[in-house]
Every structure is written in C-alpha cells, then in structure tokens.
Amino acid sequence: MITLLIDGKPQAINDGARLTDILPGRDQACSVAIIRPGARESAVTGSMRLDTTAGEVVVDLNPDGRKLFDTPHLELPIEIHWQDRYAAAFGPFPSSFTPARAPALYERGDVILGCGGYDPGRSYLIFSRSRHTSDLGAPAGGGVIGQVVSGRGIIDRWGTGDQIRTAAPIVSWADTSRSFTTNDPDLLLEDGMEIISFLRITSQGYSGNHIADISAAESVEHMLLALADGHFMVERSASTHIRDNRKAGTDVQYEVKLPRREGAVTMRTSGRSRGALFIYIQDLPGSTTHTITGQVTHGLELARLAKEGEILCVQVDPPRFDLIGVPVERALEIASSRGVRVKGNIEDSSLVVVEQEPPTTLQSLFSKEVTVGVVSLEQVIDIELDDTAAPDSCDIFRRLTGLNLHDVGRIPFFFTFDDVFLFKPKIPKGVNINPENTPIDHVSAGILAITNDSRKSAGLVGVRTTDNSEFGPTSEPFESTNIIGKVRDLDKLPLLKEKEIVFIREVKS
C-alpha cells in the first residue's frame, strides 16, 4: 500500500495504482497538479494551507509562525477548545515563551500564539474573528504569528468539534523541478505524492454559507459566467498570474480595489483585455484596471504549476443563480433549493422566465427574494448558432441579444416584407462586424444572418422563409451577409409585430 494526499485528504491505495484509479470521474480535459515527495522541502513560501473540518484556510506566516509550524510540539490534528464572537482557539499543545500578562489589540484575521492560565504548556493557536482587545496569554507584542489571507468565512463557521487536520506550505514556482501538471490517466503514482485536481474559488462578498457583501455583485456575475463550464482556460501563464481570455472584450464594472495577493481572482475592467479573468500566484498591489472578484480557497498550487494551453477544473462558491430561460416549475424548484422566494406570475407552470430582479447571484441570494417576468413558450423563438463557421459573428450576436448572459435573449423586431423578417439590435460603438461565412450561390429558408460592415445597415439581423439565390436573409448582397445559424420556429414569425421585443432561445443541433 502507498499513501497519497488527494485534494488535502490522505488516502491509502494499492501499489501500482494510476491516476485514473483515484479520480475515476475526473474531467479528462483538465490537468491536475502532482507534487512529488520532497518537493515541499524546497518550497520558499510564507503561506500555509490549513485543511479544517469546515473548509480550507490559507495563512501568511511571519518567521515566528513558520518556526511554530516546524516544531514537533504542534501535532495535528488539533481540535477547537473554545470560541466566541471575537476569536476561536485550537489546542492545547506545549510551547515555550513568556506570557506578557497584558491585553493587546487584534485585527480580524490575525493568527495568534497564546496560552491558558499563563501556562505555555497549554498553548493555543488563536484566530481573531473581529477587531478587539484581549489578553490571550500571548508573549510581548501580542503574539501575532500570521494573517488569514483566504478562508476568513471559514473561521466564522468553526464550532464545537471542528479540527485543523493538516497543514502544508503553499508550493512555490521554484518547486517545478519535482512538481508538474498532467492529464495523463495512466500516470503511475508514488508513495507520498500530493494530487490537486481542481481549483475552488470563493466569490468576493461570500462568507461561509451566506452573502456578507454585495458591493462586487456585477463583476462577480461576470466571473461566474466566465467559469460557467467549470473550466479555467490557461491562455497566458506569467510569473505573477494565469489568465483566461475567453471573455476578453466584455465590459466589466470596476467595484473592488484590494491588493492582488496570492490566490486573488480579478477581472480586468479596461484595455484590450477587459473582461479577462486573472488568478494571481504572487503578491501585487491593487490596480485601478482590476476589480477583485474572488479568492482561490483550494488548489493554489495547481494555478502555480499550470502551463499555457492547459485547462483547469474549477468550482465557484456560490454557484450562479439565474432563472432566465428556465420553465416556471423548474425555476421554483431551483429557487427553493437556494432559499430564495419567487414573486410574479408563477401560477402557470407552462410559462418560461424571461426577466429576473435583482439580476445577479449575490443580490438574489442576499435579498432571498426575486421577482420574475414570464411569457408563454409559444412566444420564444428557438434558434441555432454556428460557432464553427462564424465564431466572431456569433459572439457579437450573443452580446447584442443577451444570449451571452442567459439562456433566453431578446431582440427588437424591425419589420417584414415579402418573405423577409428583419430585426434591429442596438450596435454599440466600436463593434466591428467583419465579413465572415458569406453565402456563395444561395441561402435556404430559415437561415439566420447579420449584415456586415460593408453596408450602412451593419448589424441588421434577418431570416427568410423561402430559399433565395440573389440576396441574403437581410435582403443584402451575399458579400454583405454573415450567416450565423438558423431559425427553427419559422411558423412563429408571422405572429410578430413591428417594434416589439422578441424573445429568442439558443438550442443545440
């Protein structure tokens, strides 16, 4: 038998086991981090990851703190001994220092070495939950040995019976000589290996199991959208960060400026890369072009070791709350499971949700109540989009209609003549619709197209109900027509009225 540490939990397995044996349901597209025995010894880092029964906490230790965790006297696991609104203490364990016998001022997140009855033989590891002054039996200067840099919501949740199970230094980039990433299911495992299979990100404003702050609600929603498929695409790997560019070009509101510490997750708010998602693996100052959207609370080593072109599996807390595009009956089930009350015309289960207020996840979960707008499914037109043939045009269309945000989008109906139905979304300044996937000799009935920048009517969207070999679906020449997909519900088009908002739903072929 050999022993591994898998996502912070020890596990004994048979000799000769391979990666697929310990992670049988793993997403094969995702890379995992492998840290060989001994790699930790060469790590040069002041951060320690504490695996607790309530979740993972990362602390940034000063020299006294690193010395404490190196001593054999601090044997893990240790259990919570006492806790109140101000602090939580784990222990006791033996230590050696002289108590100051005086109160000290502590900030939220301070990690303190203190003792009971001024006896260092009964020392405690104490976590400050709020700013307060207290005599914790600490040495002169207050005994602060570090700061919680992620997982502050976890320290609020600790209660009777909770334990700190393991502690491990955060791996630094220098450990890559004995650590690496792989998605090879046949990798032979060695005794003492550590495997990290995913990233966990806690959204800014989410603390424990509740919403503590909604000041980052809009930018967090963009982060949730960017990670909706459970993947972080490492399209750039630098010494300070990794970056996912899939949402680059998206406008994101600047909401929270904080230092970009190790594990911080941000979205860029301006420049060519606005909308790109960043995970920091080295401390940097705050920036007016980056808004903080979350914190990595598990798997920072995976981010440190990731290479360009790799895909990382990611879980985000809390999961996105979005009812738009969902049938009313299912929407009520989802809302109930998240502790949210739904208001609106929800008596008819055959209706589908097309509006939600408040619109973001954090706001909805914070208020515990949403108001929805609904329509009959007969009023929703199903379409297919062809990303393979027209990726740029399809991306523009989704942004114009809101399909990039929700399962149901909307587009203003312009007018109809003969067999042509035209829609006129508002085109923001700076949006360029270059020629892409233009037809050659004919277009079939139901083909959906958008006029490109070769015509003054650029951005006009159209569909024909019959085949045509002269003009495209927007009644423009073929060279001015970008084909983006097709309309499934042609029978619903004659029911449309000019200037009304039409609801559309993207379906897969």
C-alpha positions in Angstrom: 0.0 0.0 0.0 1.1 3.6 -0.6 -0.3 6.8 0.9 -1.3 9.9 -1.1 -2.7 13.3 -0.2 -5.6 13.9 -2.6 -7.0 17.4 -2.5 -5.9 17.7 1.1 -7.2 14.4 2.3 -4.9 11.4 2.9 -5.8 8.2 1.1 -4.2 4.7 1.1 -4.2 2.9 -2.2 -2.6 -0.2 -3.7 0.9 -0.2 -5.2 0.9 0.3 -8.9 -2.2 2.5 -8.9 -2.6 5.1 -11.6 -4.2 8.5 -11.7 -7.4 7.1 -13.2 -7.8 4.7 -10.2 -8.0 7.5 -7.7 -10.0 10.0 -9.8 -12.3 7.8 -11.8 -14.9 10.5 -12.6 -12.3 13.2 -13.4 -12.9 15.5 -16.4 -10.3 14.2 -18.8 -9.8 17.7 -20.3 -8.5 19.0 -17.0 -4.9 18.9 -15.8 -4.1 18.0 -12.2 -1.1 19.1 -10.1 1.4 16.4 -9.0 3.7 17.2 -6.1 6.4 14.5 -5.6 7.7 13.6 -2.1 10.3 16.1 -1.1 9.1 18.9 -3.3 7.7 20.7 -0.2 11.2 20.7 1.4 12.5 23.2 -1.2 9.5 25.5 -1.1 10.3 29.1 -0.2 7.0 30.4 0.9 5.4 32.1 3.9 2.0 30.8 3.3 0.5 27.7 4.9 -2.7 25.9 3.8 -4.7 24.5 6.8 -7.2 21.8 6.0 -10.0 22.0 8.6 -13.2 20.2 9.0 -15.1 23.3 8.0 -13.0 24.1 4.9 -9.6 25.3 3.8 -7.8 28.3 5.3 -4.6 29.9 4.0 -2.5 31.8 6.4 0.5 34.0 5.7 3.0 33.3 8.5 5.8 35.5 9.8 9.1 33.9 11.0 7.7 33.1 14.4 4.7 31.4 12.8 6.9 29.3 10.5 9.0 28.3 13.5 5.9 27.2 15.4 4.7 25.0 12.5 8.1 23.5 12.2 8.2 22.5 15.8 7.3 18.9 16.8 5.2 20.2 19.7 2.4 21.3 17.3 0.9 17.9 16.5 -2.1 17.8 14.1 -5.0 17.3 14.2 -5.9 19.8 16.9 -9.5 20.5 18.0 -11.2 23.7 18.7 -11.1 24.3 22.5 -13.1 27.5 22.8 -14.7 30.1 20.6 -16.7 33.2 20.9 -17.7 36.2 18.7 -14.1 37.5 18.9 -11.9 34.5 18.4 -11.5 30.7 18.0 -8.7 28.8 19.8 -7.3 25.3 18.8 -5.3 23.2 21.2 -3.9 22.9 23.8 -0.3 22.0 22.8 3.0 22.6 24.6 5.1 25.6 23.6 7.9 27.8 25.0 7.5 31.6 25.5 6.9 34.1 28.3 3.4 35.5 28.5 3.2 39.3 28.7 0.2 39.2 31.0 -1.2 42.3 29.2 -4.0 42.9 26.7 -3.2 43.6 23.0 -5.2 44.9 20.0 -6.0 42.3 17.4 -7.4 42.7 13.9 -9.8 40.4 12.0 -7.7 37.5 10.5 -4.8 37.7 13.0 -3.3 34.3 13.9 -2.1 34.4 17.5 0.0 32.1 19.7 -1.5 32.4 23.2 -2.0 30.2 26.2 -4.4 29.4 29.0 -3.7 30.4 32.6 -0.4 32.0 31.5 1.0 28.4 31.1 2.8 27.9 27.8 2.4 24.2 28.4 -1.2 24.8 27.4 -0.8 26.9 24.3 -3.4 27.6 21.7 -3.5 28.6 18.1 -6.0 31.5 18.1 -7.7 33.1 15.1 -9.2 36.6 15.6 -12.7 36.9 14.1 -13.0 40.6 14.6 -11.1 43.7 15.8 -10.9 43.5 19.6 -8.6 44.0 22.6 -7.9 41.0 24.8 -5.4 39.3 27.0 -4.9 35.9 25.3 -1.8 34.8 27.3 0.4 35.9 24.4 4.1 36.9 24.5 5.1 40.6 24.4 3.9 42.4 21.3 0.6 40.4 21.1 1.9 37.1 19.8 0.6 37.6 16.2 2.3 34.9 14.1 0.4 35.4 10.8 -2.6 36.6 8.9 -5.5 34.6 7.3 -5.3 35.5 3.6 -8.1 33.3 2.4 -10.9 31.4 4.1 -12.0 34.2 6.5 -15.5 32.9 6.1 -14.4 29.5 7.4 -13.1 31.0 10.7 -16.5 32.4 11.3 -18.1 28.9 10.9 -15.9 27.0 13.2 -17.7 25.5 16.2 -17.6 22.6 18.7 -15.9 19.5 17.2 -14.1 21.3 14.4 -10.4 20.4 13.8 -7.4 21.6 12.0 -6.5 18.3 10.3 -3.4 19.1 8.3 -1.0 21.9 7.4 1.1 22.2 4.3 3.2 25.0 2.9 1.9 26.6 -0.4 4.1 25.3 -3.1 6.2 28.0 -4.9 7.1 28.2 -8.6 10.6 27.0 -7.7 9.3 23.5 -6.9 8.5 22.7 -10.6 11.7 20.6 -10.7 9.8 18.0 -8.6 6.2 19.1 -9.3 4.3 19.2 -12.5 0.8 19.2 -14.1 -0.6 16.4 -16.2 -3.8 15.0 -17.6 -2.4 11.5 -18.3 -4.8 9.0 -16.7 -2.1 6.3 -16.8 0.4 8.2 -14.6 1.9 5.8 -12.1 1.5 7.1 -8.6 4.3 7.1 -5.9 4.1 6.9 -2.2 3.8 10.4 -0.6 2.6 12.1 -3.7 0.2 15.0 -3.4 -2.5 15.4 -6.1 -4.5 18.5 -6.5 -7.4 18.0 -9.0 -9.3 21.3 -9.0 -9.4 25.0 -8.0 -12.1 26.3 -5.7 -12.8 30.0 -5.8 -14.9 31.8 -3.2 -16.6 34.8 -4.6 -15.9 38.3 -3.3 -18.6 39.0 -0.7 -19.4 35.4 0.0 -18.6 34.4 3.6 -19.1 30.9 4.9 -22.6 30.0 3.7 -24.1 33.5 3.4 -23.7 36.7 1.4 -21.9 39.3 3.6 -21.3 42.0 1.0 -22.9 42.7 -2.4 -20.5 45.6 -3.5 -19.0 43.3 -6.1 -22.2 41.8 -7.4 -21.9 42.7 -11.0 -18.2 41.8 -11.5 -18.7 38.5 -9.6 -21.6 37.7 -12.0 -19.1 38.1 -14.9 -16.7 35.8 -13.2 -19.5 33.2 -12.7 -20.3 33.5 -16.4 -16.7 33.1 -17.4 -16.4 29.9 -15.4 -19.9 28.6 -16.1 -18.5 25.5 -17.9 -16.4 24.6 -14.8 -13.1 25.3 -16.7 -10.3 27.8 -16.4 -8.5 28.1 -19.7 -4.9 29.0 -19.1 -4.3 31.1 -22.2 -1.5 33.0 -20.5 0.9 31.9 -17.8 3.2 34.5 -16.3 5.4 34.8 -13.2 2.6 36.6 -11.3 -0.6 35.2 -12.7 -2.5 32.9 -15.0 -5.2 34.4 -17.3 -8.3 33.1 -19.1 -9.1 35.3 -22.1 -12.4 33.8 -23.2 -14.5 36.8 -22.0 -11.9 39.4 -23.2 -13.7 42.3 -24.8 -16.5 42.2 -22.2 -17.2 45.4 -20.3 -16.9 44.7 -16.5 -17.6 47.3 -13.9 -14.8 48.4 -11.5 -16.1 47.7 -8.0 -13.5 46.5 -5.5 -9.8 47.6 -5.2 -7.7 45.4 -2.9 -4.1 44.2 -3.0 -3.8 41.3 -5.5 -2.4 38.8 -3.1 -1.6 35.2 -3.9 -4.8 33.5 -4.8 -6.7 36.7 -5.6 -9.1 36.4 -8.6 -9.7 39.6 -10.6 -11.4 40.7 -13.8 -9.7 43.4 -15.9 -12.0 46.4 -16.3 -10.3 48.4 -19.1 -7.9 48.0 -22.0 -7.8 45.3 -24.7 -8.0 42.5 -22.2 -11.0 43.9 -20.3 -13.2 41.0 -19.3 -10.3 38.6 -19.0 -10.1 36.6 -15.8 -6.9 36.6 -13.7 -5.6 34.3 -10.9 -2.6 35.7 -9.0 0.2 33.5 -7.8 2.3 36.3 -6.5 1.5 39.3 -4.4 1.0 42.6 -6.3 -0.5 46.0 -5.3 -4.1 46.8 -6.1 -4.9 48.2 -9.6 -7.4 50.6 -11.0 -7.8 48.3 -14.0 -8.5 45.2 -12.0 -11.6 44.5 -9.8 -11.4 41.8 -7.2 -14.0 39.1 -7.8 -12.9 36.2 -5.6 -10.2 34.2 -3.8 -8.7 30.8 -4.5 -9.5 28.7 -1.4 -8.3 25.4 -2.7 -5.7 24.4 -5.3 -3.4 27.4 -5.5 -0.6 25.0 -6.2 -2.4 23.9 -9.3 -2.6 27.5 -10.5 1.1 28.0 -9.7 2.2 25.0 -11.8 -0.2 25.4 -14.7 1.2 25.9 -18.2 -0.2 27.8 -21.1 -2.8 25.9 -23.1 -3.9 23.8 -20.1 -7.5 23.5 -18.8 -8.1 23.5 -15.0 -11.2 22.3 -13.4 -12.8 24.9 -11.2 -15.6 25.1 -8.6 -17.0 28.5 -7.6 -18.9 29.3 -4.3 -21.7 30.2 -4.5 -22.9 28.7 -7.8 -24.6 31.1 -10.2 -28.3 31.8 -9.5 -30.0 32.6 -12.9 -33.7 31.7 -13.6 -33.9 33.4 -17.0 -34.7 30.8 -19.7 -36.0 28.3 -17.1 -39.6 27.0 -17.1 -41.5 28.3 -14.1 -41.9 24.9 -12.4 -38.2 24.3 -12.6 -37.4 27.9 -11.5 -39.4 27.4 -8.3 -37.5 24.2 -7.5 -34.1 25.9 -8.1 -35.1 29.0 -6.0 -36.4 26.8 -3.2 -33.2 24.8 -3.0 -31.2 28.1 -2.7 -33.5 29.6 -0.1 -35.0 32.3 -2.4 -38.6 33.2 -2.7 -40.0 33.9 -6.2 -42.6 36.6 -6.9 -44.5 37.2 -10.1 -47.0 35.4 -12.4 -45.9 31.9 -11.4 -49.2 30.1 -11.3 -48.9 28.7 -14.8 -46.1 26.1 -14.9 -46.1 26.2 -18.7 -44.5 29.7 -18.8 -40.8 30.4 -19.0 -38.8 33.1 -17.1 -37.5 35.9 -19.2 -36.7 38.5 -16.6 -35.3 38.4 -13.0 -34.9 41.2 -10.5 -32.5 41.5 -8.8 -30.4 40.2 -11.8 -27.2 39.0 -10.1 -26.4 36.0 -8.0 -25.1 37.8 -4.9 -28.0 40.3 -4.9 -30.6 37.5 -5.3 -29.1 35.3 -2.5 -28.7 38.4 -0.3 -32.3 39.6 -0.6 -33.6 36.0 -0.6 -36.3 37.1 -3.0 -36.6 37.7 -6.7 -39.3 39.0 -9.0 -39.6 37.3 -12.3 -41.2 38.2 -15.7 -42.6 35.3 -17.7 -44.0 34.6 -21.1 -45.5 31.6 -22.8 -43.1 29.3 -24.5 -45.0 30.0 -27.7 -43.6 33.5 -27.6 -40.0 32.2 -27.5 -38.3 31.5 -30.9 -35.7 28.8 -30.9 -32.5 29.4 -33.0 -29.2 27.5 -33.6 -25.9 29.4 -33.9 -22.9 28.1 -36.0 -19.8 28.9 -34.0 -17.7 26.7 -36.2 -18.3 28.7 -39.4 -18.9 32.1 -37.9 -17.3 32.4 -34.4 -16.8 36.1 -34.3 -20.3 37.0 -35.7 -22.0 34.5 -33.3 -20.1 36.1 -30.4 -21.3 39.5 -31.4 -24.9 38.3 -31.9 -24.9 36.8 -28.4 -23.7 40.0 -26.9 -26.3 42.1 -28.8 -29.1 39.9 -27.6 -28.0 38.9 -24.1 -27.6 35.2 -25.0 -24.1 35.6 -23.6 -25.6 36.2 -20.2 -28.8 34.0 -20.2 -30.4 31.1 -21.9 -33.1 33.4 -23.3 -32.2 36.6 -25.1 -34.2 39.4 -26.7 -34.0 41.3 -29.9 -36.3 44.1 -31.3 -38.4 43.1 -34.3 -37.9 45.8 -37.1 -40.4 45.0 -39.9 -41.3 42.4 -42.6 -41.7 42.4 -46.3 -42.3 39.5 -48.7 -40.5 36.6 -47.2 -38.0 38.6 -45.1 -38.2 39.2 -41.4 -35.8 41.8 -40.0 -34.5 42.5 -36.5 -32.6 45.6 -35.4 -30.5 45.3 -32.3 -28.6 48.3 -30.9 -25.0 48.2 -32.1 -22.6 49.8 -29.5 -19.8 52.0 -30.8 -16.6 50.1 -31.6 -18.3 46.9 -32.6 -16.8 45.7 -35.9 -18.7 43.1 -37.9 -16.1 41.8 -40.5 -17.2 39.6 -43.4 -17.4 36.0 -42.2 -19.2 32.9 -43.6 -20.8 34.7 -46.5 -23.0 32.6 -48.8 -21.9 31.7 -52.3 -24.8 31.0 -54.6 -27.9 30.7 -52.5 -29.4 30.8 -49.0 -32.0 28.3 -47.7 -35.2 29.1 -45.9 -34.6 29.6 -42.1 -31.0 30.8 -42.4 -30.2 33.5 -39.9 -27.7 36.2 -40.9 -26.3 39.6 -39.8 -25.2 42.3 -42.2 -21.5 43.0 -42.0 -19.7 46.3 -42.1 -19.6 46.6 -45.9 -23.1 48.1 -45.7 -24.6 51.1 -43.8 -27.2 48.7 -42.3 -24.4 46.8 -40.5 -25.9 44.9 -37.5 -29.3 44.2 -39.1 -30.4 40.7 -38.5 -32.7 38.8 -40.8 -34.2 35.5 -41.8 -36.1 34.4 -45.0 -39.0 31.9 -45.0 -38.1 30.7 -48.6 -34.9 29.9 -50.5 -33.2 32.7 -52.4 -30.3 32.7 -54.9 -29.9 36.5 -55.2 -29.9 38.2 -51.8 -29.2 37.1 -48.2 -31.6 36.9 -45.2 -31.2 40.6 -44.5 -32.0 41.4 -48.2 -28.4 42.5 -48.8 -25.9 41.1 -51.4 -24.2 37.9 -50.4 -20.8 39.5 -49.8 -22.5 41.8 -47.1 -24.2 38.8 -45.4 -22.7 36.8 -42.5 -24.5 33.6 -41.9 -24.7 32.9 -38.2 -27.2 30.0 -37.9 -30.8 29.2 -38.5 -34.3 29.7 -37.1 -36.2 26.6 -36.0 -39.6 28.2 -35.4 -40.4 29.8 -38.8 -44.1 29.2 -38.0 -43.9 31.8 -35.2 -42.5 34.6 -37.4 -45.9 35.7 -39.0 -47.2 36.4 -35.4 -44.6 39.1 -34.8 -45.5 42.8 -34.5 -43.2 45.7 -35.5 -41.1 47.2 -32.8 -42.0 44.5 -30.3 -39.3 42.7 -28.3 -38.8 39.2 -29.5 -37.5 36.5 -27.1 -35.1 34.0 -28.5 -33.6 30.8 -27.1 -30.4 29.2 -28.4 -30.7 25.4 -28.8 -28.1 22.9 -30.0 -28.4 21.0 -33.2 
